Amino acid sequence: MRKLTLLGLLLSGAAHAAPVWQDRAKSPAVRAAALEQALTTDEKLSLVHGIWPVPWTRAPGEALPAGAVPGAGYVPGVPRLGIPALTETDASLGVSNPSNVRAGDFATALPSGLAMASTFDPDSAYRADAMIAGEARAKGFNVLLTGGVNLARDPRNGRNFEYYGEDPLLSGLMGGAAIRGAQSQHVIATVKHFALNDSETNRNFSNSVIAEAPMRESDLLAFEIAIEQGHPASVMCGYNLVNGAYDCGNAPLLDGVLKGDWQYPGFVMSDWGAVKATDFALDGLDQQSAEETDKQRWFGAPLAEAVRTGHVPDARLSDMVRRILYGQIASGAFDAPVAPGGTIDYAADAAVSRQVATAGMVLLKNDHAILPLARSARTILVIGDYVEKGVMSGGGSSNVIGKPDQPAAPMSGETLFAQYVKEQYHPSPPLAAIRARAPQAHVLFDNGRNAAEAARKAKLADLVIVFGNQWMTEDSDAPNIDLPRGQDAMIAGVAAANPHTVVVLQTGGPVAMPWLDHVPAVLEAWYSGQQGGEAIADILFGDANPSGRLPITFPRSIAQTPRPPVLDGADLPDGVQFDVRYPEGADIGYRWFAKTGQTPLFAFGHGLSYTRFRYADLVVRGGKTPTASFTVTNVGDRAGADVPQLYLTRAPGGPARRLLGFRRVMLAPGASQRVQLPLDARLLSRFDPAAHAWSLDGGTYRISLSQASDADQIDADVRLAARRQAP
């Protein structure tokens, strides 16, 4: 009788034990598998498609689903099993609020992705995206659509400002750190837009054409590194086609590379409006986002019917759901539900934005040490459109409303996208910040719209600070790399009138500078975010030492690049597919310039400081993980940060050029630091499609320690044994 009583107690305890998916000691994979098995078919289907929770997608009088937070996306949860809904928001530069759909809800705006990349500091990317994700959680979001690592193959790409430049190592490390920072706050982060979504012109119909080896060595390598470093819970596929198949239905990319070679365990979500068929589920897509933006709700009733008939196997639906649940559990979103109304320290978050802006500004030119500016100047003329109101912000889904009085001008255009996009300025006016740094000076202002008037005023000033603005936005590429609206002619006229002219650029990417030889100083400020005006003044007047380095090559003209003078697809109507060919292969940016022997306007990695640095004692050792070590010394008279860069400059097959490593180093005057960097063997290898592996040739490799991609300082040779590495 006693044995039966004990058995009854044991069975009773087992019946009340927590289910496996609630056991945090179990792995995310085990928990997700158990949870998926507890779902009904209808519940599984509900998790693989979502809506865009904004009023303009609803029928008149139709309310949003309970629990949906107006924003980028919403996927309902399964309350009976504790599965939270997915509440999604853009993006990498702050928590967006499209068309002020959450009235009066403002967020901290980071500087652009290119500004972040210019810091060459993954730790800054981590802190910045942790800040954004913290604000997202407080606003009720548990999915942050961050992590863009598409490479800058064309300087005219409208979304270059969101990304991290042209190099796969830099992009991968910065993107991975940003993803890791976001997920430290228990939200799902994405990496996007997979893959080769490298232009915006007719992006739904452009077909990126490239062979496997160069694709693996460039764009895919950036994603591979970002995924290794950040472990994103989700991958977002892009709008474009790659070698004839749409990204979101591209089995070789999704099932072959991502889930096969890389063994990626999370889920693939579509970009908004990027799904073309239910069969995309058979090609690796796991979730249809914002289904109203597609021609059909492909993963709704059509997918349910396909599962019922067996066209889409039950096993595939289960895999889709397990991956989504894995992403929720691995990121912490499952165990740490969010709710709107959390506390946000906006002052602390603004300080994060300002730190990134300051560290990311790149001093391109500084003849005769005109910068930092003397505070004793009597008359200063500041020229630039809207600089009395704020600093420029890039347009599109990444745009952030930072304050209620944010100035904005409607985008001029006939497209549907143009109705929702504005040329926006964060209310941190450089003019006010400059006046605050030079209280004894008479600081004048001109908007620069009339070149003759700007030049006339320039003659009357001791010093001129002129701003050159290039607004870029998602869904539209620039036709060229000139400053728009006649600004190049205006700057040239001002420089002719006053030789003491400093140019500050607010751009979404590289621009030509036909006036460069006639101005003593140029500062690339990018889109500088919440406190950009203050950061610009800090650099100009020496309250901060410039330390940014270019993450993207500045060509003298489009003719120096492998891109055609007129954008591919520029004159085609919607619905007509066209090819975008990449003859440069993996030789993007600085590698193209090295290969073709051309001299750019400014090289990748270039950036000046108000102090000087010296490199010494480069030592490179081989082995399974080659390493390089060297010493950096600040030989100037003020503290500053340097970014020493390691490049492969010769391989056994001949000359080469590839970034192998970098480190941001902060040093006091006279101080030194020994730096050691591991060298990723993939960056020394070539991808061999026949062997389906990375192939490292045996022989001697030359490694150069450099201040920029075209400024080698010290060389060292190392012998490496031949080997192969699985992708």
Number of C-alpha atoms within 10 A of each C-alpha: 6 7 8 9 10 11 12 12 12 11 12 11 11 11 10 8 10 10 14 16 24 17 13 11 9 12 14 23 19 14 22 24 19 16 21 22 13 13 16 10 16 9 15 21 21 18 24 24 23 23 23 24 24 20 14 9 14 14 8 8 7 9 11 17 12 7 16 21 24 22 22 25 24 27 23 21 18 14 9 7 13 14 19 21 24 26 28 28 29 24 26 34 27 31 34 28 24 21 14 14 16 14 9 11 15 19 24 29 30 34 33 31 29 28 34 33 30 30 29 30 23 23 15 22 27 22 21 27 31 23 26 27 32 26 24 30 27 17 21 22 32 32 31 29 27 30 36 29 36 33 29 29 26 22 30 27 27 26 28 33 31 33 25 31 29 30 28 29 23 26 32 30 28 33 35 30 28 32 34 26 27 34 29 20 22 25 35 31 33 30 28 26 24 27 28 27 27 26 28 23 23 23 21 20 20 27 23 24 19 19 15 15 19 20 18 24 20 23 28 25 21 27 31 23 21 29 27 14 18 26 23 29 29 28 27 27 29 28 27 28 26 23 18 15 15 25 33 33 26 22 20 17 23 23 19 15 17 23 18 14 14 15 11 22 21 25 28 28 25 28 23 21 18 25 32 15 18 22 18 22 23 18 18 26 27 29 28 31 28 24 23 17 17 16 12 16 22 20 27 18 13 15 22 20 13 16 18 13 11 11 12 18 14 15 11 15 20 18 17 25 27 27 25 24 28 27 26 29 26 24 27 20 25 24 16 16 17 22 14 13 10 13 11 17 11 14 10 12 21 19 14 21 28 24 18 29 30 28 25 31 33 28 26 21 23 18 10 8 11 15 21 18 17 14 14 10 16 15 18 21 22 28 29 22 19 22 24 20 20 25 29 33 33 33 25 24 22 27 28 29 27 23 16 12 11 14 18 17 10 12 17 11 10 8 10 8 13 16 13 14 23 20 19 23 27 26 24 23 22 25 24 17 18 23 17 14 19 20 13 13 17 14 21 16 19 21 17 23 15 12 19 14 15 24 22 14 19 30 17 14 21 17 22 27 22 29 26 21 24 24 20 26 27 22 20 20 21 19 15 17 19 19 20 14 11 13 22 19 15 23 30 21 20 30 25 17 19 22 16 19 27 26 22 24 23 21 24 31 30 27 24 17 19 14 17 17 10 17 21 19 22 23 24 27 30 32 32 36 32 31 28 32 28 24 27 28 25 19 24 24 17 17 13 18 23 28 28 33 29 29 30 28 27 25 24 19 19 20 10 15 21 19 19 12 12 11 19 17 19 11 10 13 10 11 10 11 18 18 16 21 18 18 14 17 21 21 23 26 27 29 21 19 22 20 14 11 9 14 15 19 17 21 23 25 26 26 24 19 23 21 19 17 21 15 19 14 13 20 16 23 17 15 10 12 10 17 17 21 17 18 16 21 21 24 17 17 12 15 19 21 22 27 25 24 22 26 24 21 20 18 20 15 11 8 13 18 21 21 26 23 21 22 16 18 19 17 19 16 16 13 14 18 14 14 16 17 16 15 20 15 18 19 21 22 19 18 23 17 13 7 11 15 18 23 20 22 18 14 13 15 24 18 26 25 27 22 23 23 26 19 14 16 16 15 18 15 18 17 16 19 12 11 14 18 14 11 16
